[in-house]
Amino acid sequence: MKWVLVNKFDEIVDTCEIASGVGVSGAKTYFRKRKQMETEDFDKLWKVMSKNEYDRIFKNNLYNRQMGKMKYEWWKEEEFYLDADAPITQSDEGSSE
């Protein structure tokens, strides 16, 4: 089974392939020993999860952002009209001031 080490920004920083019978605790021990950290310090910085779990969570978060739960609606802060609705103006390129 493929395991991933995830930082606080939900980015994968390392992966490993371990037998599926080991479980998340075995994968966590592997990454903790690799980083040479104590459990408490390790848990403050990193998360260990299966690649399938990471993909499911990431895709779910991406879906929620696109469906409006975390979407930034820039057009609500803009003017009352879009540029397409603005009147067309002529520029005087040849005139001098």
MODELLER restraints for C-alpha pairs under 7 A, 6 or more apart:
rsr = mdl.restraints
at = mdl.atoms
rsr.add(forms.Gaussian(group=physical.xy_distance, feature=features.Distance(at['CA:1:A'], at['CA:17:A']), mean=5.59, stdev=0.5))
rsr.add(forms.Gaussian(group=physical.xy_distance, feature=features.Distance(at['CA:1:A'], at['CA:18:A']), mean=5.41, stdev=0.5))
rsr.add(forms.Gaussian(group=physical.xy_distance, feature=features.Distance(at['CA:1:A'], at['CA:19:A']), mean=5.53, stdev=0.5))
rsr.add(forms.Gaussian(group=physical.xy_distance, feature=features.Distance(at['CA:1:A'], at['CA:20:A']), mean=4.81, stdev=0.5))
rsr.add(forms.Gaussian(group=physical.xy_distance, feature=features.Distance(at['CA:2:A'], at['CA:16:A']), mean=5.81, stdev=0.5))
rsr.add(forms.Gaussian(group=physical.xy_distance, feature=features.Distance(at['CA:2:A'], at['CA:17:A']), mean=4.51, stdev=0.5))
rsr.add(forms.Gaussian(group=physical.xy_distance, feature=features.Distance(at['CA:2:A'], at['CA:18:A']), mean=6.37, stdev=0.5))
rsr.add(forms.Gaussian(group=physical.xy_distance, feature=features.Distance(at['CA:2:A'], at['CA:50:A']), mean=5.96, stdev=0.5))
rsr.add(forms.Gaussian(group=physical.xy_distance, feature=features.Distance(at['CA:2:A'], at['CA:51:A']), mean=5.65, stdev=0.5))
rsr.add(forms.Gaussian(group=physical.xy_distance, feature=features.Distance(at['CA:3:A'], at['CA:15:A']), mean=5.62, stdev=0.5))
rsr.add(forms.Gaussian(group=physical.xy_distance, feature=features.Distance(at['CA:3:A'], at['CA:16:A']), mean=5.37, stdev=0.5))
rsr.add(forms.Gaussian(group=physical.xy_distance, feature=features.Distance(at['CA:3:A'], at['CA:17:A']), mean=6.22, stdev=0.5))
rsr.add(forms.Gaussian(group=physical.xy_distance, feature=features.Distance(at['CA:3:A'], at['CA:27:A']), mean=6.63, stdev=0.5))
rsr.add(forms.Gaussian(group=physical.xy_distance, feature=features.Distance(at['CA:3:A'], at['CA:48:A']), mean=6.98, stdev=0.5))
rsr.add(forms.Gaussian(group=physical.xy_distance, feature=features.Distance(at['CA:3:A'], at['CA:49:A']), mean=5.76, stdev=0.5))
rsr.add(forms.Gaussian(group=physical.xy_distance, feature=features.Distance(at['CA:3:A'], at['CA:50:A']), mean=4.37, stdev=0.5))
rsr.add(forms.Gaussian(group=physical.xy_distance, feature=features.Distance(at['CA:3:A'], at['CA:51:A']), mean=5.39, stdev=0.5))
rsr.add(forms.Gaussian(group=physical.xy_distance, feature=features.Distance(at['CA:4:A'], at['CA:12:A']), mean=6.28, stdev=0.5))
rsr.add(forms.Gaussian(group=physical.xy_distance, feature=features.Distance(at['CA:4:A'], at['CA:14:A']), mean=5.84, stdev=0.5))
rsr.add(forms.Gaussian(group=physical.xy_distance, feature=features.Distance(at['CA:4:A'], at['CA:15:A']), mean=4.40, stdev=0.5))
rsr.add(forms.Gaussian(group=physical.xy_distance, feature=features.Distance(at['CA:4:A'], at['CA:16:A']), mean=6.56, stdev=0.5))
rsr.add(forms.Gaussian(group=physical.xy_distance, feature=features.Distance(at['CA:4:A'], at['CA:48:A']), mean=5.78, stdev=0.5))
rsr.add(forms.Gaussian(group=physical.xy_distance, feature=features.Distance(at['CA:4:A'], at['CA:49:A']), mean=5.65, stdev=0.5))
rsr.add(forms.Gaussian(group=physical.xy_distance, feature=features.Distance(at['CA:4:A'], at['CA:50:A']), mean=5.98, stdev=0.5))
rsr.add(forms.Gaussian(group=physical.xy_distance, feature=features.Distance(at['CA:4:A'], at['CA:51:A']), mean=5.84, stdev=0.5))
rsr.add(forms.Gaussian(group=physical.xy_distance, feature=features.Distance(at['CA:5:A'], at['CA:12:A']), mean=5.70, stdev=0.5))
rsr.add(forms.Gaussian(group=physical.xy_distance, feature=features.Distance(at['CA:5:A'], at['CA:13:A']), mean=5.76, stdev=0.5))
rsr.add(forms.Gaussian(group=physical.xy_distance, feature=features.Distance(at['CA:5:A'], at['CA:14:A']), mean=5.10, stdev=0.5))
rsr.add(forms.Gaussian(group=physical.xy_distance, feature=features.Distance(at['CA:5:A'], at['CA:15:A']), mean=6.10, stdev=0.5))
rsr.add(forms.Gaussian(group=physical.xy_distance, feature=features.Distance(at['CA:5:A'], at['CA:46:A']), mean=6.57, stdev=0.5))
rsr.add(forms.Gaussian(group=physical.xy_distance, feature=features.Distance(at['CA:5:A'], at['CA:47:A']), mean=5.88, stdev=0.5))
rsr.add(forms.Gaussian(group=physical.xy_distance, feature=features.Distance(at['CA:5:A'], at['CA:48:A']), mean=4.87, stdev=0.5))
rsr.add(forms.Gaussian(group=physical.xy_distance, feature=features.Distance(at['CA:5:A'], at['CA:49:A']), mean=6.95, stdev=0.5))
rsr.add(forms.Gaussian(group=physical.xy_distance, feature=features.Distance(at['CA:6:A'], at['CA:12:A']), mean=4.54, stdev=0.5))
rsr.add(forms.Gaussian(group=physical.xy_distance, feature=features.Distance(at['CA:6:A'], at['CA:13:A']), mean=5.88, stdev=0.5))
rsr.add(forms.Gaussian(group=physical.xy_distance, feature=features.Distance(at['CA:6:A'], at['CA:46:A']), mean=5.61, stdev=0.5))
rsr.add(forms.Gaussian(group=physical.xy_distance, feature=features.Distance(at['CA:6:A'], at['CA:47:A']), mean=5.05, stdev=0.5))
rsr.add(forms.Gaussian(group=physical.xy_distance, feature=features.Distance(at['CA:6:A'], at['CA:48:A']), mean=6.21, stdev=0.5))
rsr.add(forms.Gaussian(group=physical.xy_distance, feature=features.Distance(at['CA:7:A'], at['CA:13:A']), mean=6.79, stdev=0.5))
rsr.add(forms.Gaussian(group=physical.xy_distance, feature=features.Distance(at['CA:7:A'], at['CA:45:A']), mean=6.26, stdev=0.5))
rsr.add(forms.Gaussian(group=physical.xy_distance, feature=features.Distance(at['CA:7:A'], at['CA:46:A']), mean=4.91, stdev=0.5))
rsr.add(forms.Gaussian(group=physical.xy_distance, feature=features.Distance(at['CA:7:A'], at['CA:47:A']), mean=6.46, stdev=0.5))
rsr.add(forms.Gaussian(group=physical.xy_distance, feature=features.Distance(at['CA:8:A'], at['CA:45:A']), mean=6.36, stdev=0.5))
rsr.add(forms.Gaussian(group=physical.xy_distance, feature=features.Distance(at['CA:8:A'], at['CA:46:A']), mean=6.51, stdev=0.5))
rsr.add(forms.Gaussian(group=physical.xy_distance, feature=features.Distance(at['CA:24:A'], at['CA:48:A']), mean=6.96, stdev=0.5))
rsr.add(forms.Gaussian(group=physical.xy_distance, feature=features.Distance(at['CA:24:A'], at['CA:49:A']), mean=6.48, stdev=0.5))
rsr.add(forms.Gaussian(group=physical.xy_distance, feature=features.Distance(at['CA:28:A'], at['CA:48:A']), mean=5.84, stdev=0.5))
rsr.add(forms.Gaussian(group=physical.xy_distance, feature=features.Distance(at['CA:32:A'], at['CA:42:A']), mean=6.46, stdev=0.5))
rsr.add(forms.Gaussian(group=physical.xy_distance, feature=features.Distance(at['CA:64:A'], at['CA:70:A']), mean=6.88, stdev=0.5))
rsr.add(forms.Gaussian(group=physical.xy_distance, feature=features.Distance(at['CA:65:A'], at['CA:71:A']), mean=5.28, stdev=0.5))
